[in-house]
Amino acid sequence: MARQSISFTKPNDEWLKSQLENQEYSSKSELINDLIRQARKQQVQIDWIRAKLDKSERSGFTDNTKEQILNQSKSLLNG
C-alpha cells in the first residue's frame, strides 16, 4: 500500500479526530480511504447521470406539455 504524507486544515483535522473518538474508524487512514471510496462511487453516479443528460439533450427537445409526455409514457408502458 502506498504511503502518503498530507496536511489538514484545523477544522478538517478536528473532524477527523472526532470520527476516531466516536470509534467510527480505527485510524485516520481507514477514514480517508473510506471517504475516497465514497467519492469514487459518487463520481461514477455523476458520470452516469451526465451521460444520460447528454444523450437526452442530443435527442432533441419537445414542445409537448407534461400531460402529453405523461400520457405518451403511460401508453408506451402499457403497450
C-alpha positions as CSV (number, residue, x, y, z in Angstrom):
1,M,0.0,0.0,0.0
2,A,1.4,3.4,-0.9
3,R,2.1,5.8,1.9
4,Q,1.4,9.5,1.7
5,S,2.0,12.5,3.9
6,I,-0.8,15.0,3.8
7,S,-1.7,18.1,5.8
8,F,-5.2,19.0,7.0
9,T,-6.7,22.3,7.9
10,K,-7.6,22.7,11.6
11,P,-11.4,22.2,11.1
12,N,-10.8,19.1,9.0
13,D,-8.3,17.6,11.4
14,E,-10.7,18.2,14.3
15,W,-13.5,16.5,12.3
16,L,-11.2,13.5,11.6
17,K,-10.3,13.3,15.3
18,S,-13.9,13.4,16.3
19,Q,-14.7,10.4,14.0
20,L,-11.9,8.5,15.6
21,E,-13.1,9.4,19.1
22,N,-16.6,8.2,18.2
23,Q,-14.9,4.9,17.2
24,E,-16.4,5.1,13.8
25,Y,-13.0,4.3,12.4
26,S,-9.8,2.8,13.9
27,S,-7.4,5.2,12.2
28,K,-7.3,8.3,10.0
29,S,-6.0,6.1,7.1
30,E,-9.1,4.0,7.3
31,L,-11.3,7.0,7.4
32,I,-9.6,8.8,4.5
33,N,-9.7,5.6,2.4
34,D,-13.4,5.3,3.1
35,L,-14.0,8.9,2.1
36,I,-12.1,8.3,-1.1
37,R,-14.2,5.2,-1.9
38,Q,-17.4,7.2,-1.3
39,A,-16.2,10.0,-3.6
40,R,-15.3,7.5,-6.3
41,K,-18.7,5.9,-6.1
42,Q,-20.3,9.3,-6.2
43,Q,-18.3,10.2,-9.3
44,V,-19.5,7.1,-11.1
45,Q,-23.1,8.1,-10.4
46,I,-22.5,11.7,-11.5
47,D,-20.8,10.4,-14.7
48,W,-23.8,8.1,-15.4
49,I,-26.3,10.9,-14.9
50,R,-24.3,13.3,-17.0
51,A,-24.2,10.7,-19.8
52,K,-27.9,10.3,-19.6
53,L,-28.5,14.0,-19.7
54,D,-26.1,14.4,-22.7
55,K,-27.9,11.7,-24.6
56,S,-31.3,13.2,-23.8
57,E,-30.1,16.7,-25.0
58,R,-28.7,15.3,-28.2
59,S,-32.0,13.5,-28.9
60,G,-33.8,16.9,-29.1
61,F,-36.3,18.8,-27.2
62,T,-40.1,18.6,-27.3
63,D,-42.9,21.1,-27.3
64,N,-45.3,18.6,-25.7
65,T,-46.9,19.5,-22.4
66,K,-46.1,17.5,-19.3
67,E,-49.5,15.9,-19.6
68,Q,-48.8,14.8,-23.2
69,I,-45.4,13.4,-22.2
70,L,-47.0,11.5,-19.2
71,N,-49.8,10.0,-21.5
72,Q,-47.2,9.0,-24.1
73,S,-45.1,7.4,-21.4
74,K,-48.0,5.5,-20.0
75,S,-49.1,4.3,-23.4
76,L,-45.5,3.0,-24.0
77,L,-45.5,1.2,-20.7
78,N,-49.0,-0.3,-21.3
79,G,-48.2,-1.4,-24.8
